[in-house]
Amino acid sequence: MKNKETFGLCLSGGGARGASHIGIIKELEKHIKITHFCGVSAGAIVAVSYASGNLNKLERKVNKINGRNVNQFFKFARSIEGLFSSESIEAFVENIVGDIKLQDLKTPVVVAASDIKHGKLVYFKRGKAAKVTAASSAVPGLFTPVRISNMILVDGGLYNNMPSKVLKGKVDHIISVNVGLSGELIRAESKFIKRLEALKELRKDLKEIKELVPKNKADRKARNSKRIIERIKKLRTKFDEDKETRKLIYNSVVTFLSDFVNPNPDFADGTDYLINVHTKVSHLDFGHAKLAIEDGRKAARKFLKENNFL
């Protein structure tokens, strides 16, 4: 490592594409000094795994995910606030990092989540790492919100999928890594909706939900997030608990949420370098982590070469 300057990494959300962050970090740390992180959703999970010294463990875990065991993340919730329980995300992260708190991590990590009660993005520097990352990963309506103090928390990408400005003043340079929910989310209708005539009613429900999605203003997003959650609750009573239906609902909900998580004026604000990871892995391809990780390595090597860090 020749460069003595310090770097902070801001890791975006992106579902299964988030595995790319593992390759990014492993390649970058060979040549630059990474001293701080901020993360959203999948990016937060990778950041706390690295900062707790468990990145290799996370890599082994995600490489073992396949079509048979992916349902560990999609357990139907008892609460009517979401289709699936965010506790499954928390359990997965805790299995990787243990009961550690953010303030006790070896490398400082800031985790961003959206507080839909107060209509703002919140930054966590303290608290149980597994719980906070679950909050940052809870796609509204899809996963149950996480309650911390007097906040109702959902996916950080709702307000900003790459809040790099939180690292300003802490490092010499900020690198933001975009793997995909903002800007690269699939915008076409779910192929499953097109194919399955039996789910026309779901299509109608999602169209009605999409009409609730606001185009601007954080306070409107907060109000409408609650309405969206209320509307999606009803879907839980309409379909059997089977793998194809879970995949359908996940894909459909995340697709229409593309309007919700589009980059806003603060997207990657303050970033010195932006790495866009190009991968064929979609946000649902949880069984292709190895490919995503390698694509992350390639993106990192390209960045290092183009910016003379090698």
C-alpha positions in Angstrom: 0.0 0.0 0.0 1.8 3.1 -1.3 -0.8 5.7 -0.7 -0.9 7.1 2.8 -4.0 9.2 2.4 -7.2 8.0 4.1 -10.3 7.0 2.2 -13.9 6.6 3.2 -16.2 4.2 1.4 -19.9 4.9 0.9 -21.6 1.6 -0.2 -25.1 1.7 -1.8 -27.9 -0.6 -1.5 -28.7 -3.0 -4.3 -30.2 -6.3 -3.1 -28.1 -9.3 -4.3 -25.9 -7.0 -6.3 -24.6 -5.8 -2.9 -22.2 -8.8 -2.9 -20.2 -6.7 -5.3 -19.1 -4.6 -2.4 -17.1 -7.6 -1.0 -15.0 -7.7 -4.2 -14.6 -3.9 -4.2 -13.3 -3.8 -0.6 -10.9 -6.7 -1.0 -9.3 -5.2 -4.0 -9.2 -1.6 -2.8 -7.7 -2.4 0.6 -4.6 -3.8 -1.1 -3.7 -0.3 -2.3 -5.5 2.4 -0.3 -6.1 3.0 3.4 -9.8 2.6 4.2 -10.6 4.2 7.6 -14.4 4.9 7.5 -17.6 3.6 6.0 -21.1 4.6 5.5 -23.6 2.1 4.1 -27.2 1.7 3.0 -29.1 -1.7 3.0 -26.8 -4.3 1.4 -24.0 -1.8 1.6 -24.5 -1.5 5.3 -24.4 -5.2 5.8 -21.1 -5.5 3.9 -19.6 -2.5 5.8 -20.4 -3.8 9.3 -19.1 -7.3 8.3 -15.8 -5.8 7.2 -15.5 -3.5 10.2 -16.1 -6.3 12.6 -13.5 -8.5 10.9 -16.0 -10.9 9.4 -15.9 -10.0 5.7 -14.6 -13.5 4.8 -17.4 -15.1 6.8 -20.0 -13.0 5.0 -18.4 -14.1 1.7 -18.7 -17.7 2.6 -22.3 -17.3 3.7 -23.5 -15.5 0.6 -21.6 -18.0 -1.7 -23.8 -20.7 -0.1 -27.1 -19.1 -0.9 -29.1 -20.8 -3.5 -32.7 -21.3 -4.7 -33.4 -23.7 -1.8 -32.2 -21.6 1.1 -32.9 -18.1 -0.1 -36.3 -18.3 1.6 -34.5 -17.7 4.9 -34.8 -14.0 4.0 -38.5 -14.2 3.1 -40.3 -15.5 6.1 -43.9 -14.2 6.2 -44.3 -11.6 8.9 -46.8 -11.9 11.8 -47.2 -8.2 11.7 -49.4 -6.7 9.0 -46.9 -3.9 8.4 -45.0 -5.9 5.8 -45.1 -9.1 3.8 -41.9 -10.5 5.2 -40.2 -10.1 8.6 -37.2 -7.8 8.9 -36.2 -10.1 11.8 -34.8 -12.5 9.2 -32.4 -9.9 8.0 -31.4 -9.1 11.5 -30.8 -12.8 12.3 -28.6 -13.2 9.2 -26.4 -10.2 10.0 -26.2 -11.2 13.7 -25.0 -14.7 12.6 -22.2 -12.9 10.7 -21.1 -10.2 13.2 -22.5 -11.3 16.5 -24.1 -9.0 19.1 -21.6 -6.2 18.4 -22.5 -2.5 18.5 -21.6 0.0 15.9 -19.5 2.0 18.3 -17.4 -1.1 19.0 -16.5 -1.9 15.4 -12.8 -1.8 14.5 -13.5 0.6 11.7 -16.1 3.4 12.1 -19.3 2.7 10.2 -22.3 5.0 9.7 -25.6 3.2 8.7 -28.3 5.2 7.0 -32.0 4.4 7.4 -35.2 6.2 6.5 -37.5 7.4 9.4 -40.9 7.5 7.8 -42.5 8.8 11.0 -40.5 12.0 10.8 -39.8 12.1 7.1 -36.0 12.1 7.1 -32.8 10.1 6.6 -31.2 9.2 9.9 -27.6 8.2 10.5 -26.6 5.6 13.1 -23.2 5.6 14.6 -24.2 3.7 17.7 -26.5 0.8 18.5 -26.7 -2.9 17.8 -25.2 -3.4 14.3 -27.5 -6.3 13.3 -30.7 -4.4 14.2 -29.6 -1.1 12.6 -28.6 -2.8 9.3 -31.9 -4.6 9.2 -33.7 -1.2 9.5 -31.5 0.1 6.7 -32.5 -2.9 4.5 -36.3 -3.0 5.2 -37.8 -2.2 1.8 -41.1 -0.5 2.8 -44.2 -2.7 2.6 -42.0 -5.7 1.6 -40.3 -6.0 5.0 -41.7 -4.9 8.3 -40.4 -1.6 9.5 -37.9 -1.6 12.4 -38.7 0.5 15.5 -35.8 2.2 17.4 -36.7 4.8 20.0 -39.6 6.8 18.5 -38.6 6.2 14.9 -40.2 3.9 12.3 -37.4 2.8 10.1 -37.2 1.4 6.6 -34.7 1.1 3.7 -32.2 4.0 3.7 -32.4 4.1 -0.1 -35.9 5.5 0.2 -34.4 8.9 0.8 -30.8 8.5 -0.4 -29.2 5.3 -1.6 -25.7 6.8 -1.3 -25.4 9.5 1.5 -21.7 10.0 1.1 -21.8 13.5 2.6 -21.9 12.0 6.1 -18.2 11.1 5.6 -17.1 14.7 4.9 -14.2 15.9 7.1 -13.4 12.4 8.3 -11.1 11.3 5.5 -9.0 12.7 2.8 -11.1 11.3 0.0 -14.5 9.7 -0.3 -15.3 6.9 -2.7 -18.9 6.0 -3.4 -19.7 2.6 -4.8 -23.0 2.3 -6.7 -24.2 -1.3 -7.2 -27.7 -0.7 -8.1 -31.0 0.3 -6.5 -30.6 3.9 -7.6 -30.2 4.5 -11.2 -29.8 0.8 -12.2 -33.0 -0.7 -10.9 -35.1 -2.7 -13.3 -37.9 -0.4 -14.5 -39.8 -2.9 -16.7 -42.9 -4.6 -15.3 -42.2 -7.8 -13.6 -41.9 -10.6 -16.1 -43.9 -12.8 -13.7 -46.8 -10.4 -13.8 -46.8 -10.6 -17.6 -46.7 -14.4 -17.6 -49.1 -15.4 -14.8 -52.7 -14.6 -15.7 -53.8 -15.7 -12.2 -52.0 -12.7 -10.7 -53.9 -9.9 -12.6 -55.3 -8.7 -9.3 -51.8 -8.2 -7.9 -51.0 -6.1 -11.0 -54.0 -3.9 -10.3 -53.0 -3.6 -6.6 -49.5 -2.6 -7.5 -50.7 0.0 -10.0 -52.9 1.6 -7.3 -49.9 1.5 -4.9 -47.6 3.1 -7.5 -50.1 6.0 -7.8 -49.4 6.8 -4.2 -45.6 7.3 -4.8 -44.8 11.0 -4.5 -42.4 12.7 -6.8 -40.8 15.0 -4.4 -40.6 16.3 -0.8 -39.5 14.2 2.1 -42.6 14.9 4.2 -44.8 13.6 1.3 -42.7 10.6 1.1 -43.1 9.9 4.7 -46.9 10.2 4.6 -47.2 8.1 1.4 -44.8 5.5 2.7 -47.4 4.7 5.4 -50.2 4.6 2.9 -48.1 2.2 0.7 -47.5 0.0 3.6 -51.2 -0.1 4.4 -52.0 -1.0 0.8 -49.4 -3.8 0.6 -50.6 -5.3 3.8 -53.7 -6.6 2.0 -51.6 -8.6 -0.4 -50.6 -11.0 2.4 -54.1 -12.4 2.5 -54.4 -13.1 -1.2 -51.7 -15.6 -2.0 -50.3 -18.9 -0.7 -46.9 -19.1 0.9 -44.9 -20.5 -2.1 -41.5 -19.6 -3.6 -42.7 -18.3 -6.9 -45.2 -16.0 -5.2 -42.6 -14.6 -2.9 -40.3 -13.9 -5.8 -43.1 -12.3 -7.8 -44.1 -10.0 -4.9 -40.5 -9.1 -4.2 -39.7 -8.3 -7.8 -42.9 -6.4 -8.3 -42.7 -4.2 -5.2 -39.0 -3.4 -5.7 -39.6 -2.5 -9.3 -42.3 0.0 -8.7 -40.3 1.4 -5.9 -37.8 2.5 -8.5 -39.6 5.8 -8.6 -39.1 6.1 -4.8 -35.4 5.5 -4.7 -34.3 7.5 -7.7 -31.2 9.6 -7.1 -32.1 12.9 -5.4 -30.0 16.1 -5.4 -28.0 14.8 -2.4 -27.1 11.6 -4.2 -23.4 10.9 -3.6 -22.9 14.5 -2.5 -19.3 15.3 -1.6 -18.0 12.2 -3.4 -14.5 12.5 -4.8 -14.6 9.2 -6.7 -17.6 7.2 -8.0 -17.4 3.6 -8.9 -20.3 2.1 -10.8 -20.3 -1.7 -10.7 -21.6 -3.2 -13.9 -22.8 -6.7 -13.3 -25.4 -9.1 -14.9 -26.5 -10.1 -11.4 -29.9 -8.6 -10.7 -31.2 -7.5 -7.4 -32.9 -10.9 -7.0 -30.0 -13.1 -8.0 -29.0 -14.2 -4.5 -27.6 -17.4 -5.9 -24.9 -15.7 -7.9 -22.8 -14.0 -5.3 -19.5 -15.2 -6.7 -20.2 -13.5 -10.0 -21.2 -10.2 -8.2 -18.1 -10.4 -6.1 -15.8 -10.9 -9.1 -17.6 -8.0 -10.9 -16.8 -5.9 -7.8 -13.1 -6.8 -8.0 -13.0 -5.9 -11.7 -14.6 -2.5 -11.1 -12.1 -1.8 -8.3 -9.1 -2.8 -10.4 -10.3 -0.6 -13.2 -10.8 2.3 -10.7 -7.3 1.8 -9.2 -5.6 1.7 -12.6 -7.5 4.7 -14.0 -6.7 6.8 -11.0 -3.0 5.8 -10.7 -3.3 4.0 -7.3 -1.5 0.9 -8.5 
